[in-house]
Every structure is written in structure tokens, then in C-alpha cells.
Amino acid sequence: MTAWSNNGSERALRIEKCMLNGSKFRKTRNGRAVLDVLRTINATCTAAKIDIGVYLKYVFKNPELLQSAPEKLTPFAVALELQKTEPVVF
């Protein structure tokens, strides 16, 4: 019989706790808004299975898409685009 554990939940909460501890600007209203945006980007990147650093680099390297087609810069869209352009290693 497999024992139940909450290791997965603890790992998910650890990311939130580290971000909260590292975000000292959260004490103001604007700081909390910035933290909410960062948490949302982090959660969406996790769901899209894309590293947040890779995602942010892609977004910052493609500023023209922000104005012309922002829907192409969601973490899911970027993950799909990178899957198309990166060679598959066997």
C-alpha cells in the first residue's frame, strides 16, 4: 500500500513562500499588484510547462508582438512556438 503524503503540495507552496519572502516591495498597494502579476506569470508558466526565465527572455526579445499580437505571448503560445523551433533530441 502506498502512503499518502503532501510532498507535492509542500513543493508548490514553497515556491509561493520563497517569492513572498523575496518580495519586500509587497508592503505597498502597488507592490502587492506587482507581486500578483509575478505570481500569475509563474503559475501560468508552470501550467504551460515552460521555464519562467525562458518565457521572459522570449517576451523581452519580441517587443513588437506586444503591440501587434499580444495573444502570441502567453506562456502557452510561447511554449508551442518554442516546441516548433527547437530540434527534437532522440
RACORUR-V53692 format. One record per residue. N is the residue number from 1. RES is the residue in three letters. PSI is psi in whole degrees, 0 to 359 (* if undefined). OMEGA is omega in degrees with one decimal (999 if undefined). BURIAL is I if it has 9 or more other ideal C-beta (glycine too) atoms within 8 Angstrom, else O. Layout:
n->N res->RES psi->PSI omega->OMEGA burial->BURIAL
n->N res->RES psi->PSI omega->OMEGA burial->BURIAL
This chain:
n->1 res->MET psi->137 omega->-180.0 burial->O
n->2 res->THR psi->133 omega->178.3 burial->O
n->3 res->ALA psi->139 omega->177.3 burial->O
n->4 res->TRP psi->143 omega->176.6 burial->O
n->5 res->SER psi->166 omega->178.1 burial->O
n->6 res->ASN psi->26 omega->-178.0 burial->O
n->7 res->ASN psi->318 omega->179.3 burial->O
n->8 res->GLY psi->316 omega->178.6 burial->O
n->9 res->SER psi->319 omega->179.8 burial->O
n->10 res->GLU psi->322 omega->177.7 burial->O
n->11 res->ARG psi->320 omega->179.1 burial->O
n->12 res->ALA psi->319 omega->179.9 burial->O
n->13 res->LEU psi->332 omega->179.8 burial->O
n->14 res->ARG psi->318 omega->178.8 burial->O
n->15 res->ILE psi->314 omega->178.9 burial->I
n->16 res->GLU psi->316 omega->-178.3 burial->I
n->17 res->LYS psi->318 omega->178.2 burial->O
n->18 res->CYS psi->318 omega->179.1 burial->O
n->19 res->MET psi->318 omega->180.0 burial->I
n->20 res->LEU psi->315 omega->179.6 burial->I
n->21 res->ASN psi->325 omega->-178.9 burial->O
n->22 res->GLY psi->350 omega->-175.9 burial->O
n->23 res->SER psi->77 omega->-177.7 burial->I
n->24 res->LYS psi->345 omega->179.1 burial->O
n->25 res->PHE psi->359 omega->-176.1 burial->I
n->26 res->ARG psi->354 omega->-175.4 burial->I
n->27 res->LYS psi->345 omega->177.0 burial->O
n->28 res->THR psi->165 omega->179.3 burial->O
n->29 res->ARG psi->315 omega->178.4 burial->O
n->30 res->ASN psi->322 omega->177.9 burial->O
n->31 res->GLY psi->320 omega->177.8 burial->I
n->32 res->ARG psi->324 omega->177.8 burial->I
n->33 res->ALA psi->318 omega->177.5 burial->O
n->34 res->VAL psi->317 omega->178.8 burial->I
n->35 res->LEU psi->319 omega->177.6 burial->I
n->36 res->ASP psi->319 omega->178.1 burial->O
n->37 res->VAL psi->315 omega->179.7 burial->O
n->38 res->LEU psi->319 omega->178.6 burial->I
n->39 res->ARG psi->322 omega->179.1 burial->I
n->40 res->THR psi->316 omega->177.5 burial->O
n->41 res->ILE psi->316 omega->179.5 burial->I
n->42 res->ASN psi->314 omega->-179.1 burial->I
n->43 res->ALA psi->320 omega->-179.0 burial->O
n->44 res->THR psi->321 omega->176.5 burial->I
n->45 res->CYS psi->320 omega->177.5 burial->I
n->46 res->THR psi->315 omega->179.4 burial->O
n->47 res->ALA psi->326 omega->-179.6 burial->O
n->48 res->ALA psi->357 omega->-179.5 burial->I
n->49 res->LYS psi->45 omega->175.9 burial->O
n->50 res->ILE psi->138 omega->178.3 burial->I
n->51 res->ASP psi->135 omega->-176.0 burial->O
n->52 res->ILE psi->326 omega->177.5 burial->I
n->53 res->GLY psi->317 omega->177.2 burial->O
n->54 res->VAL psi->317 omega->-179.8 burial->I
n->55 res->TYR psi->311 omega->-177.6 burial->I
n->56 res->LEU psi->321 omega->176.3 burial->I
n->57 res->LYS psi->317 omega->179.6 burial->O
n->58 res->TYR psi->315 omega->-178.9 burial->I
n->59 res->VAL psi->314 omega->-177.8 burial->I
n->60 res->PHE psi->335 omega->177.7 burial->O
n->61 res->LYS psi->351 omega->-178.5 burial->O
n->62 res->ASN psi->58 omega->-176.4 burial->I
n->63 res->PRO psi->335 omega->180.0 burial->O
n->64 res->GLU psi->332 omega->178.4 burial->O
n->65 res->LEU psi->336 omega->178.6 burial->I
n->66 res->LEU psi->321 omega->-179.8 burial->I
n->67 res->GLN psi->317 omega->-171.6 burial->O
n->68 res->SER psi->321 omega->-175.6 burial->O
n->69 res->ALA psi->71 omega->-177.0 burial->O
n->70 res->PRO psi->337 omega->178.5 burial->O
n->71 res->GLU psi->342 omega->177.5 burial->O
n->72 res->LYS psi->359 omega->-178.6 burial->I
n->73 res->LEU psi->15 omega->172.8 burial->I
n->74 res->THR psi->153 omega->178.7 burial->I
n->75 res->PRO psi->323 omega->178.9 burial->I
n->76 res->PHE psi->317 omega->179.9 burial->I
n->77 res->ALA psi->319 omega->179.2 burial->I
n->78 res->VAL psi->318 omega->178.2 burial->I
n->79 res->ALA psi->316 omega->178.1 burial->I
n->80 res->LEU psi->319 omega->179.7 burial->O
n->81 res->GLU psi->318 omega->179.8 burial->I
n->82 res->LEU psi->328 omega->176.0 burial->I
n->83 res->GLN psi->325 omega->179.5 burial->O
n->84 res->LYS psi->323 omega->-172.5 burial->O
n->85 res->THR psi->337 omega->-178.6 burial->O
n->86 res->GLU psi->137 omega->178.5 burial->O
n->87 res->PRO psi->146 omega->178.5 burial->O
n->88 res->VAL psi->128 omega->-179.6 burial->O
n->89 res->VAL psi->128 omega->178.3 burial->O
n->90 res->PHE psi->* omega->999 burial->O
